[in-house]
Amino acid sequence: MRSMQNILIVIHPTSATDPALERGKQLAKALDAELKVLLCNPHLAQGEYLEQLLSELHREGLRAYGEQATVEPKHSCAAILAAQQQYNCDLVIKQHHPDSQLRKLLSPPDDWQLSRQLPVPLLLVKSERPWAGGTILAAMDVDHQDPQHRMLQGNVMNYAVDLCGLFDAELHVVSAYDVPSLDLADPVAHHDQAIALHCHDQCQWFQREYELAEHRLHIGEGPARVLIPRIAHEQGAVLTVLGTIARSGLEGILIGNTAEAVLDGLESDVLVLKPYEAPARLAEQSNDRVA
């Protein structure tokens, strides 16, 4: 178990406001964490901009350091991975920029690559809506029950619950089931009802552990790439927490086409986790609510 003390924020100076920076500031204040700012821009003449930004962060009482990577913002994956390793950051935050279908076919977007390659959580910021008092949605894949997937399920719930505590948000959980995935012993039972019941049974452990009310558990027939964005929209989620196994191709829980389609379909911010050891309860590091 480890606490989050180093947050890497990826920014580029082409926007008047950077929602990733705002999210990073909120989390750094809540967790008393240090900020590392990575300015991604192909032009070297941005030193003054970076110094001004760091000075503003210092005036707000934040511990912040920064550097510039002379790369295009849409091709910054290697620079982000290197910075995360260099500074041993516990979390990477960047704004999500959607790509066209043609561009995705020609080259996998940075966000897709980062979700697969980063060894730490990745927060992709898609909205400027405040988290405080909102709904945080945990996306749970309960079909797989091997140790690695069970650890991943625990991480998704731990992060979602702790962030709800920090931001006084309400927790909701969504889980999709695939009708052909279960070999039913009773051929008379209706497939949809039996599989939905099986999915519900697999959710009982976290419902009990986190005292999750039934109306905040959303179970539905998949695919996950359709159900998760739909439930997030219906519940007005400000953040969706996803789990993924760090494998190439389509082997992960929410990897390949599924994870990428979920990311593109969501309106909320997205926190992508892997089955590493989860940090100490985030809420225990701060007694203050985030406004």
C-alpha positions as CSV (number, residue, x, y, z in Angstrom):
1,M,0.0,0.0,0.0
2,R,1.3,3.4,-0.9
3,S,0.1,7.0,-0.8
4,M,-0.1,9.4,-3.7
5,Q,2.6,12.1,-3.2
6,N,3.8,12.9,-6.7
7,I,1.4,13.9,-9.4
8,L,2.4,14.5,-13.0
9,I,0.3,16.9,-15.0
10,V,0.7,17.1,-18.8
11,I,-0.2,20.4,-20.3
12,H,0.2,22.3,-23.5
13,P,0.0,26.1,-23.9
14,T,-2.4,26.2,-26.8
15,S,-5.6,26.6,-24.6
16,A,-6.6,29.5,-22.5
17,T,-7.5,27.1,-19.7
18,D,-6.3,23.6,-19.0
19,P,-8.8,21.4,-17.1
20,A,-6.1,18.9,-16.4
21,L,-4.2,21.5,-14.5
22,E,-7.3,22.4,-12.4
23,R,-7.9,18.8,-11.6
24,G,-4.2,18.4,-10.6
25,K,-4.4,21.4,-8.3
26,Q,-7.5,20.0,-6.6
27,L,-6.0,16.6,-6.0
28,A,-2.7,18.0,-4.9
29,K,-4.4,20.2,-2.3
30,A,-6.6,17.4,-1.1
31,L,-3.7,14.9,-0.8
32,D,-0.9,17.3,0.1
33,A,0.9,16.0,-3.0
34,E,3.7,17.5,-5.0
35,L,3.1,18.5,-8.7
36,K,5.3,17.8,-11.6
37,V,4.3,19.8,-14.7
38,L,5.3,18.5,-18.1
39,L,4.8,21.1,-20.8
40,C,4.5,19.4,-24.2
41,N,5.2,21.8,-27.0
42,P,7.4,21.5,-30.1
43,H,8.7,25.1,-29.7
44,L,11.5,25.9,-27.3
45,A,10.4,29.4,-26.6
46,Q,8.0,28.4,-23.8
47,G,10.3,28.8,-20.8
48,E,8.7,32.0,-19.6
49,Y,5.2,30.5,-19.8
50,L,6.3,27.6,-17.7
51,E,8.0,29.8,-15.1
52,Q,4.9,32.0,-14.8
53,L,2.7,28.9,-14.4
54,L,5.0,27.5,-11.6
55,S,5.0,30.8,-9.9
56,E,1.2,30.9,-9.8
57,L,1.1,27.4,-8.4
58,H,3.6,28.4,-5.7
59,R,1.5,31.4,-4.8
60,E,-1.4,29.0,-4.2
61,G,0.7,27.2,-1.7
62,L,1.5,24.2,-3.9
63,R,4.8,22.4,-4.2
64,A,5.4,22.4,-8.0
65,Y,8.3,21.7,-10.4
66,G,8.2,21.6,-14.2
67,E,10.0,20.9,-17.4
68,Q,9.3,21.2,-21.1
69,A,9.3,18.4,-23.7
70,T,9.8,19.5,-27.2
71,V,7.1,17.2,-28.7
72,E,3.8,17.7,-30.3
73,P,0.9,17.4,-27.8
74,K,-0.7,14.6,-29.7
75,H,2.6,12.6,-29.9
76,S,3.8,13.0,-26.3
77,C,3.4,9.4,-25.1
78,A,7.2,8.6,-24.9
79,A,7.9,11.9,-23.1
80,I,5.1,11.3,-20.6
81,L,6.3,7.7,-19.8
82,A,9.9,9.0,-19.3
83,A,8.8,11.8,-17.0
84,Q,6.6,9.4,-14.9
85,Q,9.6,7.1,-14.4
86,Q,12.1,9.9,-13.8
87,Y,10.0,11.6,-11.1
88,N,8.4,8.3,-9.8
89,C,4.9,9.8,-10.1
90,D,2.0,8.0,-8.5
91,L,-0.6,9.5,-10.9
92,V,-0.6,11.0,-14.4
93,I,-3.2,13.6,-15.4
94,K,-3.8,14.9,-18.9
95,Q,-6.6,16.3,-20.9
96,H,-8.3,13.9,-23.3
97,H,-8.3,15.1,-27.0
98,P,-10.5,13.0,-29.2
99,D,-9.1,11.8,-32.6
100,S,-10.9,11.2,-35.8
101,Q,-11.5,7.6,-36.9
102,L,-9.0,7.9,-39.7
103,R,-6.3,9.1,-37.4
104,K,-7.0,6.2,-35.0
105,L,-6.5,3.8,-37.9
106,L,-3.3,5.4,-38.9
107,S,-1.8,5.7,-35.4
108,P,-3.1,4.7,-32.0
109,P,-3.8,7.8,-30.0
110,D,-1.6,8.7,-27.0
111,D,-4.3,8.2,-24.5
112,W,-4.8,4.6,-25.7
113,Q,-1.1,3.9,-25.5
114,L,-0.8,5.5,-22.1
115,S,-3.7,3.4,-20.7
116,R,-1.8,0.3,-21.7
117,Q,1.8,1.3,-20.8
118,L,1.7,3.5,-17.7
119,P,2.4,1.5,-14.5
120,V,0.4,4.0,-12.4
121,P,-3.2,5.4,-12.6
122,L,-4.1,7.7,-15.6
123,L,-6.6,10.4,-15.2
124,L,-8.0,11.7,-18.5
125,V,-9.8,14.9,-18.1
126,K,-12.8,15.4,-20.4
127,S,-14.9,17.9,-18.6
128,E,-14.7,21.0,-16.4
129,R,-17.6,20.0,-14.3
130,P,-16.8,20.0,-10.6
131,W,-16.4,16.7,-8.8
132,A,-17.7,18.0,-5.5
133,G,-21.1,16.7,-4.7
134,G,-21.4,14.8,-8.0
135,T,-21.6,11.1,-9.0
136,I,-18.6,8.9,-9.3
137,L,-19.2,5.7,-11.3
138,A,-17.1,2.6,-10.8
139,A,-17.1,0.2,-13.8
140,M,-16.8,-3.3,-12.5
141,D,-16.1,-6.4,-14.6
142,V,-17.1,-9.3,-12.3
143,D,-17.0,-12.1,-15.0
144,H,-13.4,-12.8,-14.3
145,Q,-12.5,-14.1,-10.8
146,D,-8.8,-15.0,-11.0
147,P,-6.5,-13.3,-8.5
148,Q,-5.3,-10.5,-10.9
149,H,-8.8,-9.5,-11.8
150,R,-10.0,-9.7,-8.2
151,M,-7.1,-7.3,-7.3
152,L,-8.2,-5.0,-10.1
153,Q,-11.8,-5.1,-8.8
154,G,-10.6,-4.1,-5.4
155,N,-8.6,-1.2,-6.8
156,V,-11.5,0.2,-8.8
157,M,-13.7,0.2,-5.7
158,N,-11.0,1.5,-3.3
159,Y,-10.2,4.5,-5.6
160,A,-13.9,5.2,-6.3
161,V,-14.8,5.1,-2.6
162,D,-11.9,7.2,-1.5
163,L,-12.5,9.9,-4.1
164,C,-16.2,10.0,-3.1
165,G,-14.9,10.7,0.4
166,L,-12.6,13.4,-0.7
167,F,-15.1,15.2,-2.9
168,D,-18.3,14.4,-1.0
169,A,-19.6,12.6,-4.1
170,E,-22.1,9.7,-4.4
171,L,-20.8,6.3,-5.5
172,H,-22.6,4.3,-8.3
173,V,-21.4,1.0,-9.8
174,V,-22.1,-0.4,-13.3
175,S,-21.4,-3.9,-14.4
176,A,-22.2,-5.4,-17.8
177,Y,-22.8,-9.1,-18.5
178,D,-22.5,-10.9,-21.8
179,V,-25.3,-13.3,-22.5
180,P,-23.3,-16.1,-24.3
181,S,-20.5,-16.0,-21.6
182,L,-22.3,-18.3,-19.1
183,D,-22.8,-22.0,-19.5
184,L,-26.2,-22.4,-17.8
185,A,-26.8,-25.7,-16.0
186,D,-30.5,-25.3,-16.1
187,P,-31.7,-25.3,-19.7
188,V,-35.2,-24.2,-18.7
189,A,-34.1,-21.0,-17.1
190,H,-34.3,-17.8,-19.1
191,H,-30.8,-16.9,-20.2
192,D,-31.0,-13.2,-19.6
193,Q,-32.5,-13.5,-16.1
194,A,-30.1,-16.2,-15.1
195,I,-27.0,-14.4,-16.2
196,A,-28.2,-11.1,-14.7
197,L,-28.7,-13.0,-11.4
198,H,-25.2,-14.5,-11.7
199,C,-23.7,-11.0,-12.3
200,H,-25.7,-9.6,-9.3
201,D,-24.3,-12.4,-7.1
202,Q,-20.8,-11.6,-8.1
203,C,-21.4,-8.0,-7.0
204,Q,-22.4,-9.0,-3.5
205,W,-19.0,-8.7,-2.0
206,F,-18.5,-5.0,-2.7
207,Q,-22.1,-4.2,-2.0
208,R,-21.7,-5.6,1.5
209,E,-18.2,-4.2,2.1
210,Y,-19.0,-0.7,1.0
211,E,-22.7,-0.7,2.0
212,L,-23.8,0.1,-1.6
213,A,-27.5,0.5,-1.9
214,E,-29.3,-1.5,-4.5
215,H,-30.5,1.6,-6.4
216,R,-26.8,2.6,-6.9
217,L,-25.9,-0.7,-8.6
218,H,-26.6,-0.8,-12.3
219,I,-26.4,-4.2,-14.0
220,G,-27.2,-4.6,-17.6
221,E,-26.6,-6.6,-20.7
222,G,-23.4,-5.6,-22.6
223,P,-21.4,-4.8,-24.4
224,A,-19.6,-2.7,-21.8
225,R,-18.5,-0.1,-24.3
226,V,-22.2,0.8,-24.8
227,L,-23.6,0.2,-21.2
228,I,-20.9,2.1,-19.3
229,P,-21.3,5.4,-21.2
230,R,-25.1,5.1,-21.1
231,I,-25.2,4.6,-17.3
232,A,-22.6,7.4,-16.8
233,H,-24.8,9.8,-18.9
234,E,-28.0,8.8,-17.1
235,Q,-26.5,9.3,-13.7
236,G,-24.7,12.5,-14.6
237,A,-21.3,11.0,-13.6
238,V,-18.4,13.5,-13.2
239,L,-15.8,10.7,-13.1
240,T,-15.8,7.1,-14.3
241,V,-13.3,4.7,-12.8
242,L,-12.2,1.9,-15.1
243,G,-10.0,-1.1,-14.6
244,T,-7.7,-2.7,-17.3
245,I,-5.2,-5.5,-17.5
246,A,-1.9,-4.3,-19.0
247,R,-1.9,-6.6,-22.0
248,S,-1.7,-5.9,-25.7
249,G,-4.5,-6.8,-28.1
250,L,-7.9,-7.7,-26.8
251,E,-6.9,-9.8,-23.8
252,G,-7.6,-7.2,-21.1
253,I,-10.8,-6.5,-19.2
254,L,-11.3,-3.1,-20.8
255,I,-8.5,-3.0,-23.3
256,G,-8.3,-2.8,-27.0
257,N,-11.6,-1.9,-28.7
258,T,-13.7,-2.0,-25.5
259,A,-11.6,0.4,-23.4
260,E,-11.1,2.8,-26.3
261,A,-14.7,2.8,-27.2
262,V,-15.7,3.4,-23.6
263,L,-13.2,6.3,-23.4
264,D,-14.6,7.9,-26.5
265,G,-18.2,7.5,-25.5
266,L,-17.9,8.9,-22.0
267,E,-18.7,12.5,-21.2
268,S,-17.1,12.4,-17.7
269,D,-13.5,12.4,-16.7
270,V,-11.9,8.9,-16.7
271,L,-9.6,7.3,-14.2
272,V,-7.8,4.2,-15.6
273,L,-6.4,1.7,-13.1
274,K,-4.4,-1.5,-13.4
275,P,-4.1,-4.4,-10.8
276,Y,-1.1,-3.0,-9.0
277,E,-1.3,-2.6,-5.3
278,A,-3.7,0.2,-4.4
279,P,-2.4,3.1,-2.4
280,A,-3.4,3.8,1.2
281,R,-7.0,5.1,1.5
282,L,-6.9,8.5,-0.1
283,A,-9.5,9.9,2.2
284,E,-7.4,9.2,5.2
285,Q,-4.8,11.6,4.0
286,S,-7.1,14.6,4.2
287,N,-9.9,15.5,6.7
288,D,-11.0,18.3,4.4
289,R,-13.7,18.1,1.8
290,V,-12.8,19.6,-1.6
291,A,-15.1,22.4,-2.6
